[in-house]
Amino acid sequence: MSGSHLQIVVCGAGPAFDVTHLVRTAQEQSWTAAVTATPNAMDFIESQTIEGLTGHPVRSTYQSSPGTRRSLPSTDALVIAPATYNSINKIALGLADNYAMTSVAELIGRQVPTLIVPFVNAALAARAPFRHAVASLRDEGVRVLLGPDDKWEPHPPGSGNERQKAFPWTVAFETAAQLAHESRPAASGHA
């Protein structure tokens, strides 16, 4: 889908440093991309590198730079990755306590095809609030890449550093692109 736009929201977890893999994968498929970061994610990413790749500032606050759009661009798909335990619970509850979470809430409300790729350990994933959050998001039509069918499982506590190297950036883009494709109205004139 040439000319499509991917909005990426990164949360404060180790794989966030490698979000440029997702940006490059999207660009290789002729998509544009922009990155929004939770306040905690700002310590994990290299904003200048991302801005150089995307041509857009990394937004993390409501305050925008002079000359930049205050509203979200037209978005074909949203990827929230890596999504932390805290952010997944907030998204499911509709909490919008920072710019990134407000953006996510709005885009889901606009029914933009949304993919969440958690980066949580097994102890956190076993908690009832997390399990309920994932179920609630799936009920709302949000795709959560998690479980044996997705080949992406929570990692054992204390093993996040090793696990972040396997973060499924390419699968995230492919899944989001598929969601965007499926959400487009069928071309008229076909019987």
Secondary structure, DSSP 4 states (H G I P E B T S, - for coil): -TT-EEEEEE-SSGGGGGHHHHHHHHHHTT-EEEEEE-GGGGGTS-HHHHHHHHSSPPB-SS---TTS-SSPPP-SEEEEEEEPHHHHHHHHHT---SHHHHHHHHHHHTT--EEEEE--BHHHHTSHHHHHHHHHHHHTT-EE--BGGGTB-PBPTT-HHHHGGG--HHHHHHHHHHHHHHHSPPPTT--
